Amino acid sequence: MAGKFEVYRDKSEKYRFRLKAGNGEIIAVGEAYESKASCMNGIESVKANAASAPVVEKEPTP
């Protein structure tokens, strides 16, 4: 089974999304959006940018 994005409203009635892996595990969550359209734009941004995004390892700040 492939992963999927789920769009939902939180307790504050804001729109959010979560990305679930094929096994149902949540692997990413989005910020709170005022409108469903903005939430959908956030999903599209993740889709467009994630595949080519570099992995950067950050060292802890002392």
Biopython code that builds the backbone (N, CA, C, O; Angstrom):
import numpy as np
from Bio.PDB.StructureBuilder import StructureBuilder

atoms = [
    (1, "MET", "N", (0.847, -1.193, 0.000)),
    (1, "MET", "CA", (0.000, 0.000, 0.000)),
    (1, "MET", "C", (0.885, 1.247, 0.000)),
    (1, "MET", "O", (1.886, 1.305, 0.715)),
    (2, "ALA", "N", (0.520, 2.219, -0.786)),
    (2, "ALA", "CA", (1.283, 3.458, -0.891)),
    (2, "ALA", "C", (0.946, 4.411, 0.253)),
    (2, "ALA", "O", (-0.090, 4.280, 0.904)),
    (3, "GLY", "N", (1.829, 5.357, 0.480)),
    (3, "GLY", "CA", (1.571, 6.387, 1.481)),
    (3, "GLY", "C", (0.452, 7.307, 1.041)),
    (3, "GLY", "O", (0.009, 7.269, -0.107)),
    (4, "LYS", "N", (-0.001, 8.138, 1.978)),
    (4, "LYS", "CA", (-1.080, 9.078, 1.645)),
    (4, "LYS", "C", (-1.003, 10.299, 2.549)),
    (4, "LYS", "O", (-0.494, 10.240, 3.668)),
    (5, "PHE", "N", (-1.520, 11.400, 2.036)),
    (5, "PHE", "CA", (-1.694, 12.617, 2.822)),
    (5, "PHE", "C", (-3.110, 12.617, 3.373)),
    (5, "PHE", "O", (-4.057, 12.330, 2.641)),
    (6, "GLU", "N", (-3.266, 12.928, 4.636)),
    (6, "GLU", "CA", (-4.585, 13.108, 5.244)),
    (6, "GLU", "C", (-4.744, 14.566, 5.643)),
    (6, "GLU", "O", (-3.859, 15.144, 6.275)),
    (7, "VAL", "N", (-5.865, 15.155, 5.276)),
    (7, "VAL", "CA", (-6.190, 16.533, 5.643)),
    (7, "VAL", "C", (-7.279, 16.465, 6.709)),
    (7, "VAL", "O", (-8.259, 15.732, 6.568)),
    (8, "TYR", "N", (-7.093, 17.238, 7.773)),
    (8, "TYR", "CA", (-8.070, 17.214, 8.868)),
    (8, "TYR", "C", (-8.092, 18.571, 9.572)),
    (8, "TYR", "O", (-7.226, 19.417, 9.347)),
    (9, "ARG", "N", (-9.097, 18.760, 10.426)),
    (9, "ARG", "CA", (-9.200, 19.970, 11.240)),
    (9, "ARG", "C", (-8.835, 19.615, 12.675)),
    (9, "ARG", "O", (-9.289, 18.608, 13.218)),
    (10, "ASP", "N", (-8.005, 20.464, 13.277)),
    (10, "ASP", "CA", (-7.576, 20.211, 14.649)),
    (10, "ASP", "C", (-8.587, 20.787, 15.645)),
    (10, "ASP", "O", (-9.647, 21.272, 15.249)),
    (11, "LYS", "N", (-8.258, 20.732, 16.924)),
    (11, "LYS", "CA", (-9.170, 21.210, 17.969)),
    (11, "LYS", "C", (-9.455, 22.697, 17.860)),
    (11, "LYS", "O", (-10.485, 23.168, 18.342)),
    (12, "SER", "N", (-8.548, 23.447, 17.226)),
    (12, "SER", "CA", (-8.729, 24.893, 17.029)),
    (12, "SER", "C", (-9.427, 25.204, 15.715)),
    (12, "SER", "O", (-9.532, 26.365, 15.322)),
    (13, "GLU", "N", (-9.905, 24.161, 15.033)),
    (13, "GLU", "CA", (-10.583, 24.284, 13.735)),
    (13, "GLU", "C", (-9.655, 24.768, 12.614)),
    (13, "GLU", "O", (-10.119, 25.296, 11.603)),
    (14, "LYS", "N", (-8.350, 24.586, 12.798)),
    (14, "LYS", "CA", (-7.370, 24.896, 11.744)),
    (14, "LYS", "C", (-7.185, 23.638, 10.904)),
    (14, "LYS", "O", (-7.377, 22.521, 11.384)),
    (15, "TYR", "N", (-6.813, 23.836, 9.650)),
    (15, "TYR", "CA", (-6.547, 22.717, 8.754)),
    (15, "TYR", "C", (-5.106, 22.272, 8.909)),
    (15, "TYR", "O", (-4.199, 23.098, 9.014)),
    (16, "ARG", "N", (-4.901, 20.977, 8.923)),
    (16, "ARG", "CA", (-3.572, 20.383, 9.018)),
    (16, "ARG", "C", (-3.512, 19.185, 8.081)),
    (16, "ARG", "O", (-4.533, 18.660, 7.638)),
    (17, "PHE", "N", (-2.278, 18.771, 7.792)),
    (17, "PHE", "CA", (-2.116, 17.525, 7.056)),
    (17, "PHE", "C", (-1.074, 16.672, 7.746)),
    (17, "PHE", "O", (-0.201, 17.161, 8.463)),
    (18, "ARG", "N", (-1.199, 15.380, 7.503)),
    (18, "ARG", "CA", (-0.170, 14.442, 7.942)),
    (18, "ARG", "C", (0.081, 13.490, 6.781)),
    (18, "ARG", "O", (-0.823, 13.151, 6.017)),
    (19, "LEU", "N", (1.327, 13.075, 6.675)),
    (19, "LEU", "CA", (1.717, 12.109, 5.657)),
    (19, "LEU", "C", (1.899, 10.773, 6.351)),
    (19, "LEU", "O", (2.667, 10.650, 7.305)),
    (20, "LYS", "N", (1.185, 9.777, 5.861)),
    (20, "LYS", "CA", (1.269, 8.443, 6.440)),
    (20, "LYS", "C", (1.949, 7.499, 5.452)),
    (20, "LYS", "O", (1.693, 7.534, 4.248)),
    (21, "ALA", "N", (2.821, 6.655, 6.000)),
    (21, "ALA", "CA", (3.471, 5.623, 5.194)),
    (21, "ALA", "C", (2.446, 4.538, 4.856)),
    (21, "ALA", "O", (1.334, 4.542, 5.383)),
    (22, "GLY", "N", (2.820, 3.628, 3.991)),
    (22, "GLY", "CA", (1.932, 2.545, 3.586)),
    (22, "GLY", "C", (1.463, 1.678, 4.741)),
    (22, "GLY", "O", (0.395, 1.071, 4.672)),
    (23, "ASN", "N", (2.270, 1.617, 5.818)),
    (23, "ASN", "CA", (1.883, 0.817, 6.979)),
    (23, "ASN", "C", (1.028, 1.598, 7.976)),
    (23, "ASN", "O", (0.690, 1.078, 9.039)),
    (24, "GLY", "N", (0.675, 2.847, 7.641)),
    (24, "GLY", "CA", (-0.176, 3.666, 8.499)),
    (24, "GLY", "C", (0.567, 4.548, 9.482)),
    (24, "GLY", "O", (-0.052, 5.351, 10.179)),
    (25, "GLU", "N", (1.890, 4.413, 9.550)),
    (25, "GLU", "CA", (2.691, 5.225, 10.473)),
    (25, "GLU", "C", (2.776, 6.666, 9.976)),
    (25, "GLU", "O", (3.018, 6.907, 8.793)),
    (26, "ILE", "N", (2.578, 7.620, 10.883)),
    (26, "ILE", "CA", (2.701, 9.034, 10.540)),
    (26, "ILE", "C", (4.185, 9.354, 10.406)),
    (26, "ILE", "O", (4.962, 9.132, 11.335)),
    (27, "ILE", "N", (4.577, 9.882, 9.237)),
    (27, "ILE", "CA", (5.979, 10.188, 8.999)),
    (27, "ILE", "C", (6.248, 11.676, 8.824)),
    (27, "ILE", "O", (7.407, 12.090, 8.807)),
    (28, "ALA", "N", (5.208, 12.483, 8.696)),
    (28, "ALA", "CA", (5.373, 13.941, 8.614)),
    (28, "ALA", "C", (4.043, 14.605, 8.941)),
    (28, "ALA", "O", (2.975, 14.051, 8.681)),
    (29, "VAL", "N", (4.125, 15.806, 9.518)),
    (29, "VAL", "CA", (2.927, 16.598, 9.804)),
    (29, "VAL", "C", (3.159, 18.038, 9.362)),
    (29, "VAL", "O", (4.278, 18.547, 9.405)),
    (30, "GLY", "N", (2.096, 18.667, 8.946)),
    (30, "GLY", "CA", (2.178, 20.051, 8.510)),
    (30, "GLY", "C", (1.764, 21.006, 9.612)),
    (30, "GLY", "O", (1.236, 20.602, 10.648)),
    (31, "GLU", "N", (2.013, 22.274, 9.366)),
    (31, "GLU", "CA", (1.618, 23.327, 10.298)),
    (31, "GLU", "C", (0.111, 23.548, 10.238)),
    (31, "GLU", "O", (-0.580, 22.912, 9.443)),
    (32, "ALA", "N", (-0.389, 24.434, 11.062)),
    (32, "ALA", "CA", (-1.815, 24.784, 11.060)),
    (32, "ALA", "C", (-2.072, 25.847, 9.994)),
    (32, "ALA", "O", (-1.336, 26.829, 9.893)),
    (33, "TYR", "N", (-3.113, 25.641, 9.210)),
    (33, "TYR", "CA", (-3.503, 26.567, 8.144)),
    (33, "TYR", "C", (-4.901, 27.087, 8.418)),
    (33, "TYR", "O", (-5.747, 26.371, 8.954)),
    (34, "GLU", "N", (-5.136, 28.327, 8.049)),
    (34, "GLU", "CA", (-6.449, 28.945, 8.224)),
    (34, "GLU", "C", (-7.479, 28.399, 7.240)),
    (34, "GLU", "O", (-8.660, 28.295, 7.569)),
    (35, "SER", "N", (-7.038, 28.054, 6.046)),
    (35, "SER", "CA", (-7.980, 27.586, 5.030)),
    (35, "SER", "C", (-7.548, 26.239, 4.468)),
    (35, "SER", "O", (-6.372, 25.877, 4.513)),
    (36, "LYS", "N", (-8.508, 25.513, 3.945)),
    (36, "LYS", "CA", (-8.216, 24.223, 3.327)),
    (36, "LYS", "C", (-7.339, 24.415, 2.100)),
    (36, "LYS", "O", (-6.452, 23.602, 1.838)),
    (37, "ALA", "N", (-7.579, 25.481, 1.345)),
    (37, "ALA", "CA", (-6.777, 25.754, 0.152)),
    (37, "ALA", "C", (-5.300, 25.946, 0.514)),
    (37, "ALA", "O", (-4.419, 25.451, -0.190)),
    (38, "SER", "N", (-5.033, 26.656, 1.595)),
    (38, "SER", "CA", (-3.651, 26.853, 2.035)),
    (38, "SER", "C", (-3.024, 25.529, 2.456)),
    (38, "SER", "O", (-1.851, 25.278, 2.181)),
    (39, "CYS", "N", (-3.789, 24.699, 3.111)),
    (39, "CYS", "CA", (-3.313, 23.382, 3.515)),
    (39, "CYS", "C", (-2.962, 22.549, 2.278)),
    (39, "CYS", "O", (-1.926, 21.886, 2.246)),
    (40, "MET", "N", (-3.812, 22.585, 1.283)),
    (40, "MET", "CA", (-3.553, 21.844, 0.055)),
    (40, "MET", "C", (-2.299, 22.366, -0.646)),
    (40, "MET", "O", (-1.542, 21.590, -1.229)),
    (41, "ASN", "N", (-2.081, 23.684, -0.588)),
    (41, "ASN", "CA", (-0.858, 24.263, -1.152)),
    (41, "ASN", "C", (0.368, 23.764, -0.397)),
    (41, "ASN", "O", (1.411, 23.516, -1.002)),
    (42, "GLY", "N", (0.251, 23.616, 0.912)),
    (42, "GLY", "CA", (1.336, 23.072, 1.717)),
    (42, "GLY", "C", (1.682, 21.655, 1.290)),
    (42, "GLY", "O", (2.858, 21.305, 1.196)),
    (43, "ILE", "N", (0.678, 20.847, 1.034)),
    (43, "ILE", "CA", (0.896, 19.475, 0.561)),
    (43, "ILE", "C", (1.608, 19.494, -0.787)),
    (43, "ILE", "O", (2.559, 18.742, -1.000)),
    (44, "GLU", "N", (1.157, 20.341, -1.686)),
    (44, "GLU", "CA", (1.777, 20.431, -3.008)),
    (44, "GLU", "C", (3.237, 20.872, -2.894)),
    (44, "GLU", "O", (4.086, 20.408, -3.655)),
    (45, "SER", "N", (3.527, 21.754, -1.959)),
    (45, "SER", "CA", (4.901, 22.195, -1.742)),
    (45, "SER", "C", (5.782, 21.035, -1.279)),
    (45, "SER", "O", (6.911, 20.880, -1.744)),
    (46, "VAL", "N", (5.260, 20.231, -0.368)),
    (46, "VAL", "CA", (6.017, 19.057, 0.092)),
    (46, "VAL", "C", (6.253, 18.110, -1.080)),
    (46, "VAL", "O", (7.365, 17.615, -1.262)),
    (47, "LYS", "N", (5.234, 17.862, -1.859)),
    (47, "LYS", "CA", (5.380, 16.962, -3.002)),
    (47, "LYS", "C", (6.436, 17.473, -3.986)),
    (47, "LYS", "O", (7.238, 16.694, -4.501)),
    (48, "ALA", "N", (6.433, 18.770, -4.240)),
    (48, "ALA", "CA", (7.343, 19.347, -5.226)),
    (48, "ALA", "C", (8.781, 19.420, -4.723)),
    (48, "ALA", "O", (9.713, 19.288, -5.515)),
    (49, "ASN", "N", (8.977, 19.626, -3.432)),
    (49, "ASN", "CA", (10.314, 19.877, -2.914)),
    (49, "ASN", "C", (10.990, 18.701, -2.238)),
    (49, "ASN", "O", (12.218, 18.661, -2.162)),
    (50, "ALA", "N", (10.231, 17.757, -1.752)),
    (50, "ALA", "CA", (10.812, 16.675, -0.945)),
    (50, "ALA", "C", (11.756, 15.775, -1.738)),
    (50, "ALA", "O", (12.806, 15.384, -1.228)),
    (51, "ALA", "N", (11.403, 15.448, -2.953)),
    (51, "ALA", "CA", (12.206, 14.486, -3.717)),
    (51, "ALA", "C", (13.626, 14.981, -3.984)),
    (51, "ALA", "O", (14.558, 14.180, -4.042)),
    (52, "SER", "N", (13.797, 16.278, -4.145)),
    (52, "SER", "CA", (15.123, 16.815, -4.467)),
    (52, "SER", "C", (15.793, 17.522, -3.286)),
    (52, "SER", "O", (16.877, 18.086, -3.436)),
    (53, "ALA", "N", (15.160, 17.495, -2.129)),
    (53, "ALA", "CA", (15.724, 18.177, -0.964)),
    (53, "ALA", "C", (16.931, 17.410, -0.427)),
    (53, "ALA", "O", (16.873, 16.192, -0.257)),
    (54, "PRO", "N", (18.028, 18.131, -0.159)),
    (54, "PRO", "CA", (19.196, 17.449, 0.397)),
    (54, "PRO", "C", (18.969, 17.080, 1.865)),
    (54, "PRO", "O", (18.139, 17.684, 2.545)),
    (55, "VAL", "N", (19.699, 16.108, 2.331)),
    (55, "VAL", "CA", (19.684, 15.734, 3.746)),
    (55, "VAL", "C", (20.867, 16.453, 4.394)),
    (55, "VAL", "O", (22.013, 16.278, 3.981)),
    (56, "VAL", "N", (20.578, 17.261, 5.410)),
    (56, "VAL", "CA", (21.610, 18.032, 6.087)),
    (56, "VAL", "C", (21.605, 17.636, 7.554)),
    (56, "VAL", "O", (20.584, 17.746, 8.233)),
    (57, "GLU", "N", (22.748, 17.176, 8.037)),
    (57, "GLU", "CA", (22.860, 16.788, 9.435)),
    (57, "GLU", "C", (23.330, 17.987, 10.244)),
    (57, "GLU", "O", (24.361, 18.585, 9.935)),
    (58, "LYS", "N", (22.579, 18.334, 11.273)),
    (58, "LYS", "CA", (22.907, 19.473, 12.111)),
    (58, "LYS", "C", (23.525, 18.987, 13.406)),
    (58, "LYS", "O", (23.063, 18.018, 14.008)),
    (59, "GLU", "N", (24.567, 19.670, 13.822)),
    (59, "GLU", "CA", (25.198, 19.385, 15.104)),
    (59, "GLU", "C", (24.468, 20.167, 16.184)),
    (59, "GLU", "O", (23.996, 21.274, 15.923)),
    (60, "PRO", "N", (24.364, 19.622, 17.382)),
    (60, "PRO", "CA", (23.715, 20.359, 18.476)),
    (60, "PRO", "C", (24.451, 21.661, 18.779)),
    (60, "PRO", "O", (25.679, 21.723, 18.719)),
    (61, "THR", "N", (23.693, 22.681, 19.100)),
    (61, "THR", "CA", (24.283, 23.962, 19.483)),
    (61, "THR", "C", (24.718, 23.872, 20.944)),
    (61, "THR", "O", (23.930, 23.493, 21.810)),
    (62, "PRO", "N", (25.987, 24.226, 21.213)),
    (62, "PRO", "CA", (26.462, 24.144, 22.609)),
    (62, "PRO", "C", (25.775, 25.129, 23.523)),
    (62, "PRO", "O", (26.071, 25.173, 24.717)),
]
sb = StructureBuilder()
sb.init_structure("model")
sb.init_model(0)
sb.init_chain("A")
sb.init_seg("    ")
for serial, (resi, resn, name, xyz) in enumerate(atoms, 1):
    if name == "N":
        sb.init_residue(resn, " ", resi, " ")
    sb.init_atom(name, np.array(xyz, "f"), 0.0, 1.0, " ", f" {name:<3s}", serial, name[0])
structure = sb.get_structure()
